[in-house]
Amino acid sequence: MPMRLARFIVTALAAIGTLSAEAAASKAENWHALFNGKDLSGWTIKIANRPLNENYANTFRVEDGVLKVSYDGWSKFENRFGHLYTNQPYSSYILKLEYRIVGRAVADAPHWAKLNSGVMIHSQSPLSLRLEQAFPVSMEFQFLAAGATAGTQTANAVTPGTNLEFAGKLLTDHIIDSKSKLFPLDEWVTAEIEVHGHDEVIHRINGAEVLRYRHPQLDPQDADARRLLDAGAPLQLSFGHIALQAEGQPIWFRNINIRPLD
């Protein structure tokens, strides 16, 4: 169906009350919910040193329509970094979500992990992770709150097992700074990442562009990336899973939506 016709139909449905205006706009732009607001359907859990899909201490939970990363059941962190992966991989899309960093990190979490979380893109499959692997080979859209020691702005790019091009140069830096700022603890922040396969990735915070990079690729010097390359993975990264982080700091997520791009 042509996009213009689709927009006309959903606008008409909204006008007669069949759809709300917000729902109509979402359908017209082809947005899809990755989180249903009720449970973890469509997602896979992997916590370092724990079996696949074991939700240790109920770390990932849904309460009042919010997906929460909680540590009230943990006595020690012991570097058991975790991630919640989409069951499907994606290549070209816009991902939009709201995050809220809350509470206090587990006491023995690394200092840099406090007030720190994020969402991973072009991630390796959770099925391919080593049991003890802390982070998937991927690129991270990093979330930091005021007081964090890992940086002075949110929406940085972090590169576990990957490299990327920035300002025309291939960088091997682990962190590439954005042009954003830090937001207070307990404040909802809207994060948006536009991904064009291997070509380009754009970070936005509250609607404003804060970082743009190109040509993500596996890092042959990283052991986990090397393992993927040896198994036949291409050097250039053009698709992968999306994963929400759990690295010792409580964080909430809501309105997690994706819009496929042509």
C-alpha positions as CSV (number, residue, x, y, z in Angstrom):
1,M,0.0,0.0,0.0
2,P,1.5,3.4,-0.9
3,M,2.5,5.5,2.2
4,R,0.3,8.4,1.2
5,L,-2.8,6.1,1.0
6,A,-1.9,4.5,4.3
7,R,-1.7,7.9,6.0
8,F,-5.1,8.9,4.5
9,I,-6.7,5.7,5.8
10,V,-5.4,6.0,9.4
11,T,-6.2,9.7,9.5
12,A,-9.8,8.9,8.4
13,L,-10.1,6.2,11.1
14,A,-8.9,8.6,13.7
15,A,-11.4,11.2,12.6
16,I,-14.3,8.8,13.1
17,G,-13.0,7.6,16.5
18,T,-11.8,4.1,15.4
19,L,-8.2,5.1,16.3
20,S,-6.8,7.7,18.6
21,A,-4.9,10.5,16.9
22,E,-1.7,9.2,18.5
23,A,-2.3,5.6,17.5
24,A,-3.1,6.8,13.9
25,A,0.1,8.8,13.6
26,S,2.1,5.8,14.9
27,K,0.5,3.4,12.3
28,A,1.0,6.0,9.5
29,E,4.7,6.2,10.2
30,N,5.0,2.4,10.6
31,W,6.1,2.3,14.2
32,H,6.0,-1.0,16.1
33,A,6.2,-1.6,19.9
34,L,9.1,-3.8,21.0
35,F,7.8,-3.8,24.5
36,N,4.1,-4.6,25.1
37,G,4.0,-3.0,28.6
38,K,2.8,-6.3,30.2
39,D,5.7,-8.8,30.1
40,L,9.0,-9.7,28.5
41,S,7.6,-11.4,25.4
42,G,9.9,-11.0,22.4
43,W,13.0,-10.6,24.5
44,T,15.8,-13.0,25.6
45,I,17.8,-12.6,28.9
46,K,21.5,-13.2,29.3
47,I,23.4,-12.4,32.5
48,A,27.1,-13.2,32.7
49,N,27.9,-16.5,34.4
50,R,24.2,-17.4,34.4
51,P,22.3,-19.7,31.9
52,L,20.5,-18.2,28.9
53,N,17.1,-16.8,29.9
54,E,17.6,-17.2,33.6
55,N,16.2,-14.0,35.1
56,Y,18.4,-14.0,38.1
57,A,16.9,-12.4,41.2
58,N,14.1,-11.0,39.0
59,T,16.5,-8.4,37.6
60,F,14.3,-7.7,34.5
61,R,10.7,-7.0,35.5
62,V,7.6,-5.2,34.3
63,E,5.7,-3.0,36.7
64,D,2.9,-0.5,35.9
65,G,3.8,-0.6,32.2
66,V,7.5,0.1,32.8
67,L,10.3,-2.3,32.0
68,K,12.6,-2.1,35.0
69,V,16.2,-3.3,35.7
70,S,16.2,-3.8,39.4
71,Y,18.8,-5.0,41.9
72,D,16.8,-5.3,45.1
73,G,17.4,-9.1,45.0
74,W,21.2,-8.8,44.6
75,S,23.6,-8.9,47.6
76,K,26.7,-8.6,45.3
77,F,27.2,-7.7,41.7
78,E,30.4,-9.6,41.0
79,N,30.7,-8.2,37.5
80,R,27.6,-10.1,36.4
81,F,26.7,-7.7,33.6
82,G,23.4,-8.5,31.9
83,H,21.4,-7.6,28.8
84,L,17.9,-8.1,27.5
85,Y,18.0,-8.9,23.8
86,T,15.3,-8.6,21.1
87,N,14.6,-12.0,19.7
88,Q,14.9,-10.6,16.2
89,P,17.9,-8.9,14.6
90,Y,17.4,-5.5,12.8
91,S,19.4,-3.6,10.2
92,S,17.9,-0.3,9.1
93,Y,15.5,1.4,11.5
94,I,14.8,4.1,14.0
95,L,14.6,3.0,17.7
96,K,12.9,5.4,20.1
97,L,12.6,4.9,23.8
98,E,12.4,6.7,27.1
99,Y,14.8,5.8,29.9
100,R,15.0,6.9,33.6
101,I,18.1,6.1,35.7
102,V,17.0,5.6,39.3
103,G,18.2,4.6,42.7
104,R,21.7,3.4,43.6
105,A,24.0,0.9,41.9
106,V,25.0,-2.4,43.6
107,A,27.7,-1.5,46.1
108,D,30.5,-3.6,44.4
109,A,29.7,-2.6,40.9
110,P,32.6,-0.8,39.1
111,H,32.6,2.9,39.8
112,W,32.2,3.7,36.1
113,A,29.1,1.5,35.9
114,K,27.2,3.7,38.5
115,L,24.7,6.1,37.0
116,N,25.5,4.3,33.7
117,S,23.5,2.1,31.4
118,G,22.5,2.0,27.7
119,V,21.1,0.1,24.7
120,M,23.2,-2.0,22.4
121,I,22.7,-2.1,18.6
122,H,24.1,-4.5,15.9
123,S,24.7,-6.9,18.8
124,Q,25.8,-10.5,18.4
125,S,23.1,-13.1,19.2
126,P,22.7,-14.0,22.8
127,L,23.0,-17.6,21.7
128,S,26.6,-16.9,20.6
129,L,27.8,-15.4,23.9
130,R,30.3,-17.3,26.1
131,L,28.7,-18.2,29.5
132,E,30.9,-15.6,31.3
133,Q,30.9,-12.9,28.6
134,A,30.2,-9.5,30.2
135,F,29.2,-7.5,27.0
136,P,28.1,-8.6,23.6
137,V,30.1,-7.5,20.6
138,S,28.1,-4.4,19.5
139,M,27.8,-0.7,19.7
140,E,26.3,1.0,22.7
141,F,24.2,4.1,22.9
142,Q,25.3,5.0,26.4
143,F,23.0,6.5,29.0
144,L,24.6,8.5,31.8
145,A,23.0,10.5,34.7
146,A,24.4,13.6,36.5
147,G,27.2,12.4,38.8
148,A,28.4,9.6,36.6
149,T,32.2,9.1,36.4
150,A,32.1,7.4,32.9
151,G,31.6,10.7,31.1
152,T,30.3,14.3,31.1
153,Q,27.4,13.7,28.7
154,T,24.8,11.1,27.8
155,A,24.4,9.4,24.4
156,N,28.1,8.6,23.8
157,A,29.0,5.6,21.5
158,V,30.8,2.8,23.3
159,T,32.4,0.0,21.2
160,P,32.8,-3.4,22.9
161,G,34.5,-5.5,20.2
162,T,33.9,-3.0,17.5
163,N,35.4,0.0,15.7
164,L,33.7,2.8,13.8
165,E,34.4,5.8,11.6
166,F,33.9,9.2,13.0
167,A,34.6,12.5,11.1
168,G,36.1,10.5,8.3
169,K,38.6,8.5,10.4
170,L,38.5,4.9,11.6
171,L,38.6,5.1,15.4
172,T,39.7,2.4,17.8
173,D,38.7,4.4,20.9
174,H,36.4,2.6,23.3
175,I,34.2,5.7,23.8
176,I,33.3,8.5,21.3
177,D,31.7,11.5,23.1
178,S,28.4,13.0,22.0
179,K,27.5,16.7,22.1
180,S,24.7,16.2,24.7
181,K,24.7,16.9,28.5
182,L,24.0,15.0,31.6
183,F,20.4,14.8,32.9
184,P,19.4,14.4,36.6
185,L,18.7,11.1,38.3
186,D,15.0,10.2,38.2
187,E,14.3,12.2,35.0
188,W,12.8,10.6,32.0
189,V,14.9,11.2,28.9
190,T,13.9,10.4,25.3
191,A,16.6,8.6,23.3
192,E,16.4,7.9,19.6
193,I,18.9,6.1,17.4
194,E,18.6,6.0,13.6
195,V,20.5,3.1,12.1
196,H,21.2,2.6,8.4
197,G,22.8,-0.8,8.3
198,H,26.6,-0.4,7.8
199,D,26.3,3.1,6.4
200,E,25.5,5.4,9.2
201,V,24.2,5.7,12.8
202,I,22.7,8.8,14.4
203,H,22.1,9.5,18.1
204,R,19.4,11.9,19.3
205,I,18.4,13.0,22.8
206,N,15.1,14.7,23.4
207,G,14.8,15.2,19.6
208,A,18.2,16.8,19.0
209,E,21.1,15.1,17.1
210,V,24.1,14.7,19.4
211,L,26.3,12.2,17.5
212,R,26.8,10.7,14.1
213,Y,29.2,7.9,12.9
214,R,29.6,5.6,10.0
215,H,30.8,2.1,8.9
216,P,30.7,0.0,12.2
217,Q,32.9,-3.1,12.0
218,L,34.2,-5.9,14.1
219,D,37.5,-5.3,15.9
220,P,40.0,-8.1,14.9
221,Q,42.0,-7.3,18.0
222,D,39.2,-8.1,20.4
223,A,39.0,-11.8,21.4
224,D,35.2,-12.1,21.2
225,A,35.1,-10.3,17.8
226,R,37.9,-12.5,16.6
227,R,35.8,-15.5,17.5
228,L,32.9,-14.3,15.4
229,L,35.3,-13.5,12.5
230,D,36.8,-17.0,12.7
231,A,33.2,-18.5,12.6
232,G,32.6,-16.6,9.3
233,A,31.0,-13.3,10.4
234,P,31.7,-10.4,8.0
235,L,34.1,-7.7,9.2
236,Q,31.5,-5.0,8.4
237,L,28.5,-4.8,10.8
238,S,25.2,-4.2,9.0
239,F,22.7,-5.8,11.4
240,G,22.2,-7.3,14.8
241,H,20.1,-7.6,17.9
242,I,19.0,-4.7,20.1
243,A,19.8,-5.2,23.8
244,L,19.0,-3.2,27.0
245,Q,21.8,-3.1,29.5
246,A,21.9,-4.2,33.2
247,E,25.3,-3.3,34.5
248,G,24.6,-2.8,38.2
249,Q,22.6,0.5,38.0
250,P,18.8,0.4,38.3
251,I,17.1,1.9,35.2
252,W,13.6,2.0,33.9
253,F,12.5,1.9,30.2
254,R,9.1,2.7,28.6
255,N,7.6,3.4,25.1
256,I,10.2,1.2,23.3
257,N,9.3,1.5,19.7
258,I,10.9,0.8,16.3
259,R,10.3,2.1,12.9
260,P,11.8,0.0,10.0
261,L,13.5,2.1,7.3
262,D,13.5,1.2,3.6
